[in-house]
Amino acid sequence: MDKIKIAIEMATKYHGQQKYGDEPYINHLKRVYKSVKDAGYGEDYQIVALLHDIIEDTNVGYDQIERLFGVKIASAIACLTHDTKESYHEYLVYEVMHNEISMVVKFFDVLDNFEHSILNEKYSSLTKKYKKALHTLVFEGK
């Protein structure tokens, strides 16, 4: 089975009943994946897009990701795992932006989050956070 299919199955299984606003969380993951793919990024980027929240939001660990997909993908996902002990800005600058794959995936993740916050009034309080994150990724990035 190809790695993209494995990643889709894994994301679907482990994010299960989680919600992204009022919709299934897998929809967000698939939009980020599609954006990464449509922008011309390769398989590693696409897998990370599908699994970018799996360590942070489920009981899947780094070792399991590394066994299935290798250290490159596991490391990128680890960089996308926000430790709440650090601010969101610190997380972007000191974790996400030190890995090219994680930086690209985070850009598309935040872009989807930003659009969601603009289109859904009950999430509009997050618009400023995502606008600032996009600015950080674009203008402070490598």
Backbone bond lengths (Angstrom), bond angles and torsions (degrees), N, CA, C in turn:
res aa  C-N    CA-C-N  psi(-1)  N-CA   C-N-CA  omega(-1)  CA-C   N-CA-C  phi
1 M - - - 1.462 - - 1.532 108.66 -
2 D 1.307 116.53 139.62 1.457 117.26 -178.26 1.529 111.36 -75.88
3 K 1.319 114.57 158.76 1.473 120.76 -172.11 1.527 113.11 -66.60
4 I 1.321 117.58 -31.99 1.473 119.97 178.08 1.530 109.62 -64.14
5 K 1.322 117.13 -45.00 1.470 120.58 179.00 1.529 110.86 -62.55
6 I 1.324 116.37 -40.05 1.466 119.98 177.95 1.528 109.89 -62.62
7 A 1.333 116.49 -42.72 1.468 120.84 -179.95 1.529 111.12 -64.32
8 I 1.337 117.30 -41.29 1.470 120.75 178.64 1.534 109.82 -63.28
9 E 1.322 116.36 -45.65 1.469 120.12 179.06 1.527 111.42 -62.57
10 M 1.319 116.01 -41.23 1.462 120.43 -179.49 1.533 110.85 -66.24
11 A 1.324 116.59 -45.49 1.470 120.64 178.64 1.517 110.56 -60.98
12 T 1.315 116.52 -43.64 1.465 121.05 -179.98 1.529 111.01 -63.94
13 K 1.317 116.03 -45.38 1.463 120.45 -179.04 1.525 112.12 -64.40
14 Y 1.322 117.68 -50.38 1.466 120.07 -171.30 1.522 113.92 -83.22
15 H 1.323 117.83 -24.95 1.466 118.95 176.71 1.522 110.31 -89.71
16 G 1.343 115.62 -12.89 1.458 124.20 170.85 1.502 117.45 24.76
17 Q 1.308 115.54 -104.71 1.462 121.66 -173.57 1.529 113.17 -91.86
18 Q 1.323 117.80 6.27 1.468 119.71 178.93 1.524 110.00 -63.83
19 K 1.303 114.62 149.87 1.468 120.50 -178.50 1.523 110.41 -114.56
20 Y 1.304 115.18 150.28 1.465 124.55 171.30 1.513 103.88 -118.49
21 G 1.313 115.85 93.30 1.457 118.98 -169.88 1.518 108.20 68.60
22 D 1.322 116.12 -120.68 1.462 121.39 -178.55 1.532 112.86 -102.35
23 E 1.310 117.58 5.39 1.463 120.59 -176.22 1.527 110.86 -117.98
24 P 1.326 117.12 163.74 1.465 119.14 176.90 1.533 111.25 -61.08
25 Y 1.310 116.12 138.77 1.469 121.57 -176.81 1.526 112.06 -59.03
26 I 1.318 117.26 -31.79 1.463 120.81 -178.38 1.525 110.91 -59.02
27 N 1.330 118.45 -28.05 1.468 120.84 178.26 1.529 110.83 -62.13
28 H 1.324 116.29 -42.56 1.476 120.58 177.14 1.532 109.73 -61.77
29 L 1.317 116.82 -47.33 1.464 120.68 -178.62 1.528 111.27 -60.94
30 K 1.315 116.86 -40.50 1.468 120.72 179.10 1.525 111.90 -69.12
31 R 1.334 117.80 -33.96 1.476 119.74 176.55 1.528 110.48 -66.84
32 V 1.326 116.33 -42.35 1.474 119.70 178.40 1.531 109.21 -63.56
33 Y 1.315 117.06 -44.68 1.472 122.29 176.91 1.530 110.73 -57.00
34 K 1.337 117.12 -48.36 1.464 121.09 -178.47 1.527 110.94 -62.50
35 S 1.313 117.57 -41.49 1.467 120.83 178.73 1.520 111.20 -62.62
36 V 1.331 116.52 -43.85 1.466 121.50 178.59 1.529 109.97 -62.88
37 K 1.308 116.40 -45.55 1.473 121.51 179.83 1.532 110.60 -64.18
38 D 1.333 116.76 -48.09 1.468 121.12 -178.54 1.527 112.44 -63.76
39 A 1.327 116.46 -26.44 1.476 120.56 177.83 1.531 111.55 -79.57
40 G 1.335 116.55 -4.44 1.459 120.42 174.67 1.514 115.96 94.09
41 Y 1.328 116.93 12.42 1.463 119.75 178.52 1.525 109.84 -82.11
42 G 1.325 115.73 149.14 1.453 122.44 -172.63 1.511 115.40 -79.11
43 E 1.322 113.78 -172.04 1.455 122.44 -173.17 1.527 113.44 -58.07
44 D 1.324 118.84 -44.09 1.466 120.03 -179.86 1.531 111.27 -58.28
45 Y 1.318 116.67 -44.14 1.463 121.75 178.94 1.530 110.34 -63.40
46 Q 1.329 116.22 -41.65 1.455 121.02 -178.55 1.528 111.41 -65.32
47 I 1.327 116.67 -40.76 1.474 120.57 178.13 1.521 110.05 -64.34
48 V 1.314 116.59 -44.66 1.470 120.21 178.80 1.530 109.99 -62.55
49 A 1.317 117.38 -38.10 1.472 120.33 177.67 1.529 110.88 -59.27
50 L 1.312 116.72 -43.39 1.465 120.88 -179.66 1.528 112.56 -69.06
51 L 1.322 116.46 -30.38 1.476 120.71 -173.32 1.532 113.22 -112.11
52 H 1.320 117.71 14.12 1.466 119.79 -170.26 1.528 114.65 -60.51
53 D 1.308 118.80 -23.53 1.474 120.99 -179.91 1.523 113.22 -109.58
54 I 1.305 118.07 7.07 1.465 120.21 -169.64 1.528 113.18 -67.75
55 I 1.318 118.36 -38.03 1.470 120.44 178.66 1.525 109.61 -73.10
56 E 1.331 115.90 -41.69 1.463 120.91 -177.08 1.529 113.26 -68.74
57 D 1.333 117.18 -36.54 1.464 120.19 -169.84 1.531 115.84 -110.98
58 T 1.334 117.56 -0.39 1.473 119.53 -178.51 1.528 109.16 -136.09
59 N 1.309 115.74 -175.51 1.469 119.82 178.16 1.529 113.00 -92.03
60 V 1.318 117.84 10.81 1.463 122.01 176.19 1.526 108.01 -76.46
61 G 1.326 116.07 134.45 1.457 120.74 -178.71 1.522 113.44 -107.22
62 Y 1.304 114.52 169.49 1.463 122.80 179.19 1.528 111.33 -53.42
63 D 1.330 116.88 -46.53 1.472 121.23 -176.69 1.520 112.12 -59.43
64 Q 1.310 116.88 -39.68 1.465 120.36 179.33 1.534 110.36 -65.46
65 I 1.309 117.04 -41.98 1.472 121.17 177.94 1.527 109.82 -64.42
66 E 1.324 116.05 -43.69 1.471 119.86 -179.63 1.530 111.44 -62.01
67 R 1.320 117.53 -41.86 1.476 120.80 179.26 1.527 111.60 -62.16
68 L 1.318 116.49 -40.57 1.463 120.59 -176.72 1.524 113.80 -81.05
69 F 1.338 117.15 -35.88 1.462 119.88 -169.64 1.525 114.79 -125.63
70 G 1.323 117.61 -9.66 1.457 120.05 179.53 1.517 113.29 98.05
71 V 1.322 114.38 166.43 1.464 121.20 -173.99 1.533 112.47 -67.83
72 K 1.326 118.10 -34.46 1.467 120.64 -178.66 1.528 111.41 -60.21
73 I 1.321 116.04 -47.21 1.462 120.76 -179.81 1.524 110.57 -71.89
74 A 1.316 117.59 -43.30 1.469 120.90 178.94 1.531 110.94 -60.02
75 S 1.322 116.90 -41.38 1.473 120.72 179.35 1.521 111.55 -64.71
76 A 1.333 116.74 -41.07 1.468 119.62 178.84 1.530 110.79 -63.67
77 I 1.328 116.27 -41.95 1.474 119.76 178.70 1.528 110.31 -66.47
78 A 1.316 117.22 -38.39 1.472 120.51 177.12 1.530 110.37 -60.95
79 C 1.327 117.23 -39.06 1.468 120.61 177.66 1.529 112.02 -65.40
80 L 1.316 116.67 -24.35 1.460 121.74 179.53 1.525 112.92 -89.48
81 T 1.312 116.91 0.55 1.458 122.08 -179.68 1.526 109.07 -91.88
82 H 1.329 115.82 110.01 1.461 121.89 -174.37 1.523 111.02 -81.38
83 D 1.315 115.07 118.76 1.456 122.02 172.46 1.528 106.29 -84.14
84 T 1.313 116.91 116.14 1.460 120.54 -174.00 1.527 113.53 -66.71
85 K 1.334 117.74 -2.51 1.467 120.47 175.60 1.526 110.84 -74.11
86 E 1.328 116.75 -18.71 1.461 119.99 178.57 1.527 109.28 -110.77
87 S 1.322 115.59 153.03 1.461 119.35 179.04 1.525 109.62 -66.13
88 Y 1.313 115.96 163.13 1.457 120.38 179.49 1.527 110.11 -62.62
89 H 1.320 117.19 -39.52 1.465 121.22 178.62 1.532 110.87 -64.44
90 E 1.322 117.41 -44.20 1.467 120.55 177.63 1.525 110.87 -61.43
91 Y 1.315 115.79 -41.86 1.467 121.24 177.27 1.528 110.82 -57.50
92 L 1.329 116.98 -45.71 1.467 119.99 179.06 1.521 111.60 -62.75
93 V 1.326 116.14 -47.83 1.462 121.24 -174.25 1.525 112.58 -72.97
94 Y 1.336 117.68 -42.83 1.463 120.73 -172.17 1.524 114.79 -95.81
95 E 1.311 117.96 -15.40 1.467 120.40 179.80 1.533 110.41 -115.06
96 V 1.310 115.56 -67.43 1.462 121.60 -173.01 1.528 112.05 -57.87
97 M 1.308 117.36 -46.43 1.463 121.03 -171.73 1.526 113.93 -77.77
98 H 1.318 117.42 2.86 1.465 120.75 177.06 1.521 112.20 -98.47
99 N 1.311 116.25 8.22 1.457 121.31 -179.85 1.530 106.90 -141.58
100 E 1.312 117.16 120.61 1.467 120.50 -175.16 1.525 112.59 -59.35
101 I 1.321 116.76 -44.25 1.470 119.25 -179.23 1.523 110.19 -63.07
102 S 1.326 117.06 -46.05 1.469 119.24 -178.32 1.523 111.31 -64.78
103 M 1.329 117.30 -35.03 1.461 120.11 179.96 1.532 110.97 -66.03
104 V 1.326 116.74 -43.89 1.471 120.63 178.91 1.523 110.43 -64.41
105 V 1.329 116.83 -47.88 1.467 120.40 -178.54 1.531 110.28 -63.74
106 K 1.323 117.21 -41.36 1.468 119.86 179.92 1.520 111.08 -62.73
107 F 1.325 117.42 -37.45 1.454 120.44 177.29 1.534 110.21 -56.43
108 F 1.334 116.49 -50.26 1.466 120.15 -178.53 1.526 111.91 -70.41
109 D 1.324 117.63 -32.91 1.462 122.14 175.30 1.531 109.88 -62.68
110 V 1.319 116.28 -49.95 1.465 120.47 -179.17 1.525 110.58 -65.98
111 L 1.319 117.62 -37.04 1.458 120.87 177.48 1.534 110.70 -60.27
112 D 1.334 116.64 -43.75 1.463 120.13 176.80 1.528 110.96 -65.16
113 N 1.321 116.74 -41.82 1.471 120.83 177.71 1.527 110.85 -62.61
114 F 1.324 116.55 -42.25 1.464 122.50 179.92 1.532 110.08 -61.15
115 E 1.318 115.88 -48.09 1.467 120.09 179.03 1.528 110.56 -61.35
116 H 1.325 116.66 -42.89 1.465 121.42 178.99 1.523 110.74 -60.20
117 S 1.331 117.09 -41.21 1.472 120.50 -178.54 1.528 111.83 -69.99
118 I 1.318 116.74 -29.87 1.473 120.61 178.55 1.531 110.56 -75.09
119 L 1.321 116.24 -40.62 1.462 121.11 -174.56 1.529 113.87 -81.82
120 N 1.326 117.20 -15.32 1.463 121.49 -177.46 1.522 109.66 -122.45
121 E 1.307 115.47 104.64 1.458 120.62 -173.32 1.525 113.65 -54.83
122 K 1.338 117.74 -34.12 1.460 118.26 -177.73 1.529 112.45 -70.34
123 Y 1.335 117.67 -10.70 1.468 121.51 176.39 1.531 111.83 -111.35
124 S 1.326 116.65 10.62 1.462 121.00 -175.91 1.535 112.82 -63.76
125 S 1.325 117.03 -21.38 1.468 119.53 178.12 1.529 111.60 -65.29
126 L 1.333 117.69 -17.45 1.472 121.87 179.78 1.526 112.92 -90.00
127 T 1.331 117.80 -9.53 1.468 121.25 -176.13 1.524 111.55 -56.42
128 K 1.321 117.83 -45.57 1.471 121.59 -178.69 1.537 110.64 -61.32
129 K 1.325 117.21 -43.12 1.468 121.63 179.09 1.524 110.60 -58.92
130 Y 1.329 117.31 -46.77 1.454 120.58 -177.27 1.527 111.92 -72.69
131 K 1.306 117.15 -33.67 1.469 120.29 175.87 1.532 109.55 -62.52
132 K 1.317 116.39 -44.97 1.467 121.07 178.46 1.535 110.72 -64.25
133 A 1.330 117.15 -39.88 1.468 121.09 179.03 1.523 110.72 -63.17
134 L 1.344 117.12 -43.62 1.469 120.28 177.77 1.523 110.61 -60.47
135 H 1.320 115.75 -42.56 1.465 120.39 177.95 1.521 110.86 -60.32
136 T 1.313 117.01 -44.61 1.462 121.82 178.89 1.525 111.03 -60.98
137 L 1.317 117.05 -47.82 1.466 120.99 -177.52 1.529 112.46 -65.40
138 V 1.335 115.97 -36.68 1.465 119.49 -177.57 1.524 112.01 -81.48
139 F 1.324 117.72 -45.43 1.454 119.88 -171.46 1.525 114.97 -97.64
140 E 1.315 117.00 -17.81 1.466 119.55 176.72 1.507 111.71 -106.31
141 G 1.334 116.84 -5.11 1.466 122.32 -178.83 1.517 111.62 -70.07
142 K 1.323 114.04 169.54 1.467 121.13 -178.11 1.512 110.56 -70.22
